[in-house]
Each structure stands twice: as C-alpha cells, then as structure tokens.
C-alpha cells in the first residue's frame, strides 16, 4: 500500500496543462497573495524557457515556488 506522501509526490511531479496548474495554484496560495492569470503564467513561461523542456507542461514540484517568487515583482501595475 502506498502512503499519502507517495501519492502527494506523484501529484506534485505530474505535468499538467496551464489551466489545471493555474486552478491548483490559485486554490493553494494564501488569500492575500496575488492569484495567477493565464497572462501571468504565459509571461513566466516566456521568461523561463529552461523550466519548460517538455513544452507546455506545468508541475507543482517544478514551477509553483519559482512562479510564486516571480509573480509579485512582474505583475503589471494598473
């Protein structure tokens, strides 16, 4: 029987499309933190192509922390 941590690890490493990653990301961040948009994620992807060796595939394990650090300083000021 696999443990909970093994299942969580598998989920975190699984590649997903941008929209699924965005939904998961926005549900898991603190309420006061800026939410991701498609535009933000696409801009991040353009600026960090080395993180996307598998094309348009996002994973919590590989992208969440890096995006979280990047987002506040790269958001357009309206």
QUIJO-V92381 format. One record per pair of residues at least 24 apart in sequence whose ideal C-beta (glycine too) atoms are under 8 Angstrom apart, sorted by the first residue. I is the first residue (numbers start at 1). J is the second residue. D is the distance in Angstrom with one decimal. If there is no record, write none. Layout:
# QUIJO-V92381
I:J:D  I:J:D
This chain:
# QUIJO-V92381
9:61:7.9  11:60:7.2  12:59:6.7  12:60:4.3  12:61:4.2  13:59:5.8  13:60:7.9  13:61:4.8  13:62:7.8  14:59:6.3  15:54:6.0  15:57:3.5  15:58:6.6  15:59:5.2  16:57:7.1  16:58:5.5  16:59:6.8  17:56:6.7  17:57:7.6  17:58:7.2  18:42:7.4  18:45:7.9  18:56:6.2  18:58:5.9  20:58:7.7  21:58:3.6  21:59:7.5  21:60:7.4  21:63:6.9  24:60:6.6  25:60:7.7  25:64:6.2  25:67:7.1  25:68:8.0  28:64:7.8  29:68:7.0  33:68:7.4  34:71:5.6  34:72:6.1  34:75:6.1  36:67:6.8  36:71:6.7  40:67:8.0  40:71:6.1  40:74:7.6  40:75:7.0  41:67:7.2  43:74:6.8  44:70:5.8  44:71:7.6  44:74:7.5  47:74:7.7
